[in-house]
Amino acid sequence: MKKYDLLRSGDTIMRILDIQDDRILMIDCVKHTMPVWVESELLEFYVGCSNEELFEITGIRIVDALDADQRKVMHERYTMIAPVLSFMSDDKMRSKLICSIAEEHKVSKQTVRNYLCLYLSYLDVTVLAPKKHQNERELTQDEVHMRWALNKFFYTTKKQSLMTAYTMMLKEKYCDASGVLSVEYPSFYQFRYFYRKTRKMQNFYISRDGLKNYQRNNRPLIGEGVQAFAPSVGVGMLDATVCDIYLINEEGNLVGRPILTACIDAYSSLCCGYSLSWEGGVYSLRGLMLNIIADKAAWCRRFGISIEKEDWDCNGLPGTFVTDMGSEYKSENFEQIAELGVTVVNLPSYRPELKGLVEKFFDLIQETYKKHLKGKGVIEPDYQERGVHDYRKDACLTMLDFEKIILHCMIYYNSKRIIENFPYTEAMINAGVKPYASCIWEWGKSQIGANLISVDSRELILTLLPRTTGKFGRTGLKVNKLRYHCEGYTEQYLSGGTVTVAYNPEDVTSVWIIENGVYMEFVLIESRFQGKDLVGVQEIQTGQRIISKNEMRNNLQAQIDLAQHIETIASSISGHRDVHMKNIRNTRKKEQSRCHQDYMKEESCCD
């Protein structure tokens, strides 16, 4: 019998920890009680035992493959009890150490004893490792009902309260056929506890508010930011908004709220261009595109504003346009801009945060001018509430006045607004780039990857014009029921065929056929429509058709009357006459002399 041997008697297994004369210090390896001293003759009925028998009786399995967390906890627990192991034979010293260890580690003395007994029973540090998290147990019947009620009534877009879901669960699962509640049923506190224990926030947000709302307002923001999407200059974000101000015309009559359309560079946040108008849609986009490629210094001079070229040096189209699912951005007209090499990216519906820079631009611009224009037509947040002031009565600015204000706001936004959170690189710091959008833009244009497209205004306008199919014929090129002509197309007029045509709805004087990317101008043949817009021409054509249609019955009646007159005259000729075919020329001269009239004499007689 030696130290650390295992002895067994029935289902009791003891381990020898120390031997002193006739006394033996032993620990019960099954009950895991604290070691005790016993007389050696009390162990005469015990026999030797192996570790395998101990593991079989206690059901303990020593696991070698421990994860990092298990190993960490295991060593912490062993470090806690290690000072006690040297004093196992001294009961008083052992008790003192256990008390001090419990106080030092902020645990109970019983916890220290449990760790100590567990280690001494097996003499293997791995038994101190915590158990791995067990797989989810099978739900009870009540928990099955709770889960059903949560999915059926709580995790829905109806946004029912937890109490409502609990009540509906009792009604459906714990009432008899007559609607009487059973004697036993889970309490609301049990229901709430199960909900809190099983709740997943992602499921909560998506099921009650929808996936789009979750992506917009609740999803984890763990991306690098917009620079990951736009690592260089040349990604333009487009959008439009109705300005929070009422305007009047030159005569002082209220017009309404203008529409501001803008393009913001995603990398530098520079405003590349804008369009301020009363119309939205494709019309405002055409104005925006022309403003993007315009000389901004010259543009500002038109409004009496002087700026330096570097304050707003943007005269090229971004290589990529990011838009939402607005009808004007999905239209064929706007998609034609791809012919210039521009890539158009349409974002999903109801995801404004994906083009947050242009949304923030509108907020900043409106916040900039609204605080200075209070009482001059500016709309406050309460404008739709009952009984509030009618802000339309305060309107006093014209579109020209407001555009000057907008320009000043944009110049400040581009060249004086500090961008605090811009992710500066080492190269930018070395170059001394100032934290203004215009400075970041100027630096970004010189870097590899900048994607700007140079295009002239005429080519841009022609690219954005609406298109239709024209048909060649002997009368010229027919487009929108009008005829056009250009020298050098005789063969096409004779051969016929169709061709793609760009036209200007505001002036039908010219159209342009597209051949291999080249625009060839055709001029209107019918001069009566010169300088008119397409709507006016169509109204004239429609009016002419209506007049002709209204007279159709009279025309048919006249044809019938004509046929009757001719038939009456023809039927009055009796029989068949013999026609003499000789001396036709002499006969013709006689008839000419007989029927000849002197119109001058007749005119004088009438006088």
Buried (B, 14 or more C-beta within 10 A) or exposed (E): EEEEEBBBEEEBBBBBBBBEEEEBBBBBBBEBEBBEEBEEEEBEEBEEBEEEEBEEBBEBEEEEEBEEEBEEBBEEBBEBBEEBBEBBBEBEEBBEBBEBBBEEBEBEBEBBBBBBBBBBBBEEBBBBBEEEEEEEEEEEEBBEBBBBBBEBBBBEEEEBEBEBBBBBBBEEBBEEEEEEEEEEBBEEEBBBEBBEEBEEEEBBBBBBBEEEBBBBEBBEEEEEEBBEBBBBBBBBBBBBBEBBBBBBEEEEEEEEBBBBBBBBBBBBBBBBBBBBBEEBBBBBBBBBBBBBBBEBBEBBEEBEEEBEEEBBBBBBBBBBBBBBEBEBBEBEBBEBBEEBEBEBBBBEEEBEEBBBBBBEBBEBBBEBBBEEBEEBBBBEEEBEEEEEEEBBEBBBBBBEBBBBBBBBBBBEBBBEBEBEEBEEEEEBEEEEBBBBBBBBBBBBBEBEEBBBBEBEEEBBBBBBBBBEEBEBBEEBBBBBEBBBEBEEBEEBBEEEEEBEBBBBBEEBBBBBBBEEEEBBEBEBBEEEBEEBBBEEBBEEBEEEEEEEEEEEEEEEEEEEEEEEEEEEEEEEEEEEEEEEEEEEEEEEEEEEEEEEEEEEEEEEEEE
